[in-house]
């Protein structure tokens, strides 16, 4: 139900949205974040996130309409210039929402017998993390664990690049020490992606409980992870460069795990 129409750029609610878009400290303090776009909002709602407020711009939405399930959310109509002020990106169909944050912890993860996890140490670019979440969703990974994060999980760039996968894939932020202790306690094998002292990824068993661990593109993994690893793996580099984008590497390794698991289970690989 539309409460009222907002036409002023100085409206307190508009200033709140802008602050949340720009500052991670505000997102942590208020316990809410901003989601733009109908597709992302549908993924968000399907995952059970609680929407606090909707903002719609009818002239941008055109013939699009909100799903029936969103009718109970407090809604404000805004003018195009107000929407442009709030929006972090273009092409979001004239709809955005304030959504309550979740703080998922390692103990909250519900893992199958042989889980497949993607672990990222200090990945600094929200766009890379969003792309990895998309690959994790596509590969059916059981969770993504972000260790010693340099960006918060509700960064607008991350939400945009994940196109909603941040909501569909369980995602936990924690320290490397906490993650290593968790994986060891669960008997999950730790495979670290690194060039040094490693073997080719397709010669490594990924059919049991597996955590694929990746670091930053610039410095790779720290020694704490290299020492904790059960095996070191690498992707062959046949050109003149010695690294791939971390999101590309993650996709390659995740799908190798899927290939091995489908083969051992005598299932036809659907690609």
Secondary structure, 3 states (H helix, E strand, C coil): CEEEEECCCCCHHHHHHHHHHHCHHHHHHHCEEEEECHHHHHHHHHCCCCEEEEEECHHHHCCCCCCHHHCCCEEEEECHHHHHHHCCCCCCCCEEEEEECCCCCHHHCCCCCCCEEEEEECCCCHHHHHHHHHHHHHHCCCEEEEECCCCCCCCHHHHHHHCCHHHHCCEEEECHHHHHHHHHHHCCEEEEECCCCCEEHHHCCCCCCEEEEECECCCECCHHHHHHCCEEEECCCCCCCCCCCHHHHHHHHHHHHHHHHHHHCCCCCCC
